[in-house]
Amino acid sequence: MTPIILAQNLGKTYRSGKLEVNALHDVNFAIQPGEFVAIVGPSGSGKSTLFYVLGGLTNATSGSVTIDGTDFAKLSDAERTKMRRARIGFVFQRFNLLPTLSALGNIEIAHDIANLGSDEKKPLDRSLLDHLATQLGIAGRLDHRPNELSGGEQQRVAIARALVTRPSIVLADEPTGNLDTKNSDAVLEMLRSSSRELNQTVLMITHNPEAAQIADRILTMRDGQIVREEAGVGRALHTTY
């Protein structure tokens, strides 16, 4: 099976004057379609940098990122943007919700953006939106603006926004970081269901080793490198699903 995400000899160096910081160094891994992979590691290990490079939000200094057979480095900025809109759903740690829109408006605009530049305009899947809102516990909060929502509610709106367009790939940066145990469990179950039921590839960045266990596979990062790979509980569940 051809990997949907392939990182080869990936490196990222930040420069400030004479100072160089190697945020990523010789990172190699492959993720298969429909796989749920968690990346764990301490603060400063390179997890968030990897998130931005894999999503095409920043360029690698060396190596390559291939998304479904397409090398990001060989695309123009416009082509990269079009691919992100059509293929990738993002869950950012800081939510990135638009303050002037309601929760529903923030979810709907993800659909509108995904349709920009698309040859085939897809209608918003209202049944999926309702399902996501119910499962994430925000059905009664959709008419509220972000400043009227708790941090946990804003996070769950951000997750619904990422999933409503049925992207092939979901990149989630600390999706349970602002949630209590009950809501964390609901979010993790939603991400696992997206992988199982919609065959979406989920890559989750987390500092929480317990949350990571729900994944099929866990990659541990330290000092900009992947130092360990292990199976998560999700792999056994996937086998028997």
C-alpha positions as CSV (number, residue, x, y, z in Angstrom):
1,M,0.0,0.0,0.0
2,T,1.3,3.5,-0.9
3,P,1.7,5.7,2.2
4,I,-0.5,8.7,2.3
5,I,2.2,10.6,4.3
6,L,5.8,9.9,3.8
7,A,8.6,11.9,5.5
8,Q,12.1,11.2,4.2
9,N,15.3,12.6,5.8
10,L,13.3,15.5,7.0
11,G,15.1,18.4,8.6
12,K,14.1,21.9,9.8
13,T,16.6,24.5,11.0
14,Y,15.6,27.9,12.3
15,R,18.2,30.7,12.0
16,S,18.4,33.9,13.9
17,G,21.6,35.8,13.1
18,K,24.4,33.4,13.8
19,L,22.3,31.2,15.9
20,E,20.9,27.9,14.4
21,V,18.4,25.7,16.0
22,N,17.8,22.2,14.5
23,A,14.1,21.6,15.3
24,L,14.0,18.5,13.1
25,H,16.9,16.2,12.2
26,D,16.7,13.2,9.8
27,V,13.1,12.3,10.5
28,N,11.8,9.3,8.5
29,F,8.4,7.6,8.7
30,A,5.4,6.5,6.6
31,I,1.7,6.6,7.5
32,Q,-0.8,4.4,5.7
33,P,-4.3,5.6,4.6
34,G,-6.8,5.3,7.5
35,E,-4.1,4.9,10.1
36,F,-4.3,6.7,13.4
37,V,-0.8,7.8,14.6
38,A,0.2,9.7,17.7
39,I,3.4,11.6,18.1
40,V,4.5,12.2,21.7
41,G,7.5,13.8,23.3
42,P,8.4,16.5,25.8
43,S,8.2,20.2,25.1
44,G,10.8,21.3,22.6
45,S,11.1,17.8,21.1
46,G,10.1,19.1,17.6
47,K,6.4,17.8,17.6
48,S,4.8,21.1,16.7
49,T,7.5,21.9,14.0
50,L,6.7,18.5,12.5
51,F,3.0,19.3,12.5
52,Y,3.6,22.5,10.5
53,V,5.9,20.9,8.1
54,L,3.6,17.9,7.4
55,G,0.7,20.3,6.9
56,G,2.6,22.4,4.3
57,L,2.4,25.5,6.6
58,T,6.2,25.8,6.7
59,N,8.9,24.4,4.4
60,A,11.4,21.8,5.5
61,T,15.1,22.8,5.3
62,S,16.1,19.4,4.0
63,G,14.5,16.1,3.0
64,S,10.9,15.8,1.7
65,V,7.3,15.4,2.7
66,T,5.1,13.5,0.2
67,I,1.3,13.6,0.6
68,D,-0.5,10.9,-1.3
69,G,2.3,10.7,-3.9
70,T,2.9,14.5,-4.2
71,D,6.0,16.1,-2.9
72,F,5.1,19.3,-1.1
73,A,8.5,20.9,-2.0
74,K,7.7,20.7,-5.7
75,L,4.4,22.6,-5.4
76,S,3.9,26.3,-5.7
77,D,2.4,28.2,-2.8
78,A,-0.9,28.3,-4.6
79,E,-0.8,24.5,-5.3
80,R,0.1,23.8,-1.7
81,T,-2.8,25.9,-0.5
82,K,-5.2,24.1,-2.8
83,M,-4.0,20.7,-1.5
84,R,-4.4,21.8,2.1
85,R,-7.9,23.0,1.5
86,A,-9.0,19.8,-0.3
87,R,-7.1,17.1,1.6
88,I,-6.1,18.2,5.2
89,G,-8.2,19.1,8.2
90,F,-6.3,21.0,11.0
91,V,-6.9,21.1,14.7
92,F,-4.7,23.9,16.1
93,Q,-3.7,24.1,19.7
94,R,-4.9,27.7,19.9
95,F,-8.2,26.9,18.1
96,N,-7.9,29.7,15.5
97,L,-11.6,30.4,15.6
98,L,-12.9,33.6,14.0
99,P,-14.3,35.8,16.8
100,T,-17.0,37.5,14.7
101,L,-18.6,34.2,13.7
102,S,-20.8,31.8,15.7
103,A,-19.6,28.3,16.4
104,L,-21.8,27.1,13.6
105,G,-20.3,29.8,11.3
106,N,-16.8,28.7,12.2
107,I,-17.7,25.2,11.2
108,E,-19.5,26.2,8.0
109,I,-16.6,28.4,6.8
110,A,-14.3,25.4,6.7
111,H,-16.6,23.9,4.1
112,D,-16.7,27.1,2.1
113,I,-12.9,27.4,2.2
114,A,-12.5,23.7,1.1
115,N,-14.6,24.5,-2.0
116,L,-12.5,27.5,-3.0
117,G,-10.7,26.7,-6.3
118,S,-12.3,23.3,-6.4
119,D,-13.6,22.0,-9.7
120,E,-16.4,20.1,-8.0
121,K,-18.4,22.1,-5.4
122,K,-19.6,19.8,-2.6
123,P,-22.6,20.7,-0.5
124,L,-22.2,20.9,3.3
125,D,-23.0,17.5,4.9
126,R,-25.6,18.6,7.4
127,S,-26.1,15.1,8.8
128,L,-22.4,14.8,9.5
129,L,-22.3,18.3,11.1
130,D,-25.2,17.3,13.4
131,H,-23.5,14.0,14.3
132,L,-20.2,15.8,15.1
133,A,-22.0,18.5,17.2
134,T,-23.9,15.8,19.1
135,Q,-20.9,13.5,19.7
136,L,-18.7,16.5,20.8
137,G,-21.4,17.9,23.1
138,I,-21.7,21.3,21.4
139,A,-25.1,20.9,19.7
140,G,-26.6,23.5,22.1
141,R,-23.8,26.0,21.7
142,L,-23.6,26.4,18.0
143,D,-25.2,29.9,18.0
144,H,-22.6,31.2,20.5
145,R,-19.5,33.2,19.5
146,P,-16.0,32.0,20.6
147,N,-15.8,34.5,23.5
148,E,-19.1,33.0,24.9
149,L,-17.6,29.5,24.9
150,S,-15.2,27.9,27.4
151,G,-11.8,26.8,26.2
152,G,-12.9,23.2,26.0
153,E,-16.0,24.1,24.0
154,Q,-13.8,26.2,21.6
155,Q,-11.5,23.2,21.2
156,R,-14.5,20.9,20.3
157,V,-15.8,23.4,17.8
158,A,-12.3,23.4,16.2
159,I,-12.4,19.6,16.0
160,A,-15.8,19.7,14.3
161,R,-14.5,22.3,11.9
162,A,-11.6,20.0,10.9
163,L,-13.8,16.9,10.4
164,V,-16.8,18.4,8.7
165,T,-15.3,18.5,5.2
166,R,-14.3,14.8,5.4
167,P,-10.6,15.5,4.7
168,S,-8.3,12.6,3.8
169,I,-5.9,13.6,6.5
170,V,-6.5,15.1,10.0
171,L,-3.6,16.8,11.7
172,A,-4.4,17.5,15.4
173,D,-2.1,19.5,17.7
174,E,-2.9,18.7,21.3
175,P,-6.6,18.2,20.7
176,T,-7.3,17.2,24.3
177,G,-5.0,19.8,25.9
178,N,-7.9,22.0,27.2
179,L,-10.4,19.3,28.1
180,D,-11.4,17.4,31.2
181,T,-11.3,13.6,31.2
182,K,-14.9,13.1,30.0
183,N,-14.6,15.5,27.0
184,S,-11.1,14.2,26.2
185,D,-12.5,10.7,25.9
186,A,-15.2,12.0,23.6
187,V,-12.7,13.8,21.4
188,L,-10.4,10.8,21.2
189,E,-13.3,8.5,20.3
190,M,-14.4,10.9,17.6
191,L,-10.9,10.9,16.1
192,R,-10.8,7.1,16.2
193,S,-14.2,6.8,14.6
194,S,-13.1,9.2,11.8
195,S,-10.2,6.8,11.2
196,R,-12.3,3.7,11.3
197,E,-15.6,4.8,9.7
198,L,-14.4,7.4,7.2
199,N,-10.9,5.9,6.5
200,Q,-9.4,9.3,7.4
201,T,-5.7,9.3,8.3
202,V,-5.3,10.9,11.7
203,L,-2.0,12.2,13.0
204,M,-2.2,13.6,16.6
205,I,0.5,15.5,18.4
206,T,0.2,15.1,22.1
207,H,2.3,15.3,25.3
208,N,-0.1,13.0,27.0
209,P,1.0,9.3,26.8
210,E,-2.4,8.1,28.0
211,A,-4.2,9.9,25.1
212,A,-1.6,8.5,22.7
213,Q,-2.5,4.9,23.6
214,I,-5.8,5.2,21.6
215,A,-3.8,5.4,18.4
216,D,-2.7,2.5,16.1
217,R,0.9,3.5,16.4
218,I,2.9,5.8,18.7
219,L,6.0,7.7,17.6
220,T,8.2,9.2,20.3
221,M,10.2,12.3,19.5
222,R,13.2,13.7,21.4
223,D,15.6,16.5,20.3
224,G,14.0,16.7,16.8
225,Q,14.2,13.0,16.0
226,I,12.0,9.9,16.3
227,V,13.6,7.7,18.9
228,R,11.0,5.0,19.4
229,E,8.0,3.4,17.7
230,E,5.4,1.2,19.4
231,A,1.9,-0.1,18.8
232,G,-1.0,1.6,20.6
233,V,-4.2,0.0,21.9
234,G,-5.9,1.2,18.7
235,R,-4.0,-1.3,16.5
236,A,-5.5,-4.3,18.4
237,L,-9.0,-2.7,18.2
238,H,-8.5,-1.9,14.5
239,T,-7.6,-5.6,13.9
240,T,-10.8,-6.8,15.4
241,Y,-13.1,-3.9,14.2
